[in-house]
Amino acid sequence: MSDTSTYTPPKVWTWDSESGGRFASINRPIAGATHDKDLPVGKHPLQLYSLATPNGVKVTVMLEELLALGHDGAEYDAWLINIGEGDQFGSGFVEINPNSKIPALLDRSGDKPVRVFESGSILFHLAEKFGAFLPKSGPERTEVMNWLFWQMGSAPYLGGGFGHFYAYAPEKWEYPINRFAMETKRQLDVLDRELAHKPFIAGDDYSIADMAIWPWYGQLVLGRLYDAAEFLDVESYTNVMRWAKEIDARPAVQRGRMVNRAFGEPHTQLRERHDASDFETRTQDKLEQAAE
């Protein structure tokens, strides 16, 4: 059914109340810290403050892939930022990311700590730092960057558009669901056509472009986002499905999905990560068992 009522915008919008729906309590039209809270700092040069949303998973996958390649300098401490409780509005987090969004990285490997925020910027920073998953020059590098920026511009239509109105809004409205479902399917078709003639999105090699796109679109077609796989007929995007499953099978991706995860089955949750051994000893099921 179509909407039965219409909304007439006021001349000047004011924030009178929460908008409703999931995450309404943390949405607000102003920036800045709401409370004083210092961030913890671990022993490694790289300090990550995040949550295992698709944007957070991009970075933990990258870090685990770098470690799998033998880059010891990519060792990191991953601290949980619970966005449902407003941790992203603490003063320490806002100092690293004034936009109050996860993930945020503090690179302490040099003489002066460097803050890196926005997931695409973090992927690029790490690729440059370690010389991995990004060609050094030429058309191949440009193609990776094309797709990295494609993801940064496209995913808000999937998450903030389709995901919000299909899964999180307080009511189901036909117009926004149709509008964003159409755009999401168009984007899946873009990926499907590209992946028809190459193994990875930017060509023959796995890159930061795949790491950026997979947590959103790969997990969508694997049925992990918004419970929308059937609604979007994701099985029809056969090339995206092939690519998504191949990346999902990578051990570093499987580890990356677990880091800063505070939902799902306890054995899939590694809420904080400070050492590679944590995957074996500090998943939530083991911590809960030890506490009994």
Summary of the structure (lengths in Angstrom):
residues: 292
radius of gyration: 19.8
end to end distance: 51.0
largest distance: 60.8
contacts: 899
relative contact order: 0.13
helix: 51%
strand: 9%
